[in-house]
């Protein structure tokens, strides 16, 4: 008898990957979109890639809720204008 399995929970990092895929852009373009409006708090490509790698990678960094909200707003402008 199989027990009920919960579907995997989508992380903020998963959602960022989805946004990039929906926008259909390269990582450098995605970083530019992501950094819009962040000013001096903008992220480097290395840090941005750390948001995109698998969670079992030593380079992985979890994406904070506030940054996902920012990304959702910035990518919506690109996705909705396509």
N, C-alpha and C positions, 0 to 999 in steps of 0.2 A: 504494500500500500504506500502510495506516494503522499508525502505531506504537502500542504499548501506552501508554495514559494512566493515570497513577495517579489514584485518586479524590481529590478535594480533602480536605485535612486539616482536621478540625474544630478550631477554636480554643477556648480557654477562654471567649472572648467569645460565640462561637456557642452554646456550651453554656448560658451564662447566659441568652441569649435563649430557648433551648428550655425552660429551667426556668420562666421567666416565662410562656411560652405554656402549658405543662403545668398550671401553677397557675391559669391563666385570670384573672389579676389585672391591674390597671392599673399603670402605672409607679410612681405614688406608693405604692401598696400593696406592690409588689415591693421598693421601696427600704426600706420599714419592715421587711419580712421579712429582707432582706439585712443590714440594720443590727443586727438582734437579736444581742445578745451581744458587739457590738464596743465598747460603751461610748464613751469619748471618741474612739476611732478611727473612729467612724461616718462615713459618707460623705454628702456633699451631693447634692442632686438633679442639679446640673450635672456633678459627677464621675461619678455613676451613669450618667447619659445618655451620657457619654463612653465607657463600657464597652459601650454598646448600639449606637452609630453604626457605619456601615461603616468598614472598616479604611483606606479611602482618604480619609476625612474628616480635616481638620486638627484636629478635636476628639477624635479617637480616642485611647483609652488602653488598652493591653493589660491584661487581667485576670490577675493573678499566680495561680500554682497554689494558694497557701494560701487566697486569697480564693475561688477556685472551690470548694475543699473546704468552706469555711465555707458558701458559698451552697448547695451540694448538701445539706448537713445541715439548713440552715434551711428550704429549700423542700421537702425530703422530708416535714417535719412537716406542711406545708400540703397537699401533694399527696396524701399517704397518709391524711389525715383527711377528704378529700372523699368 
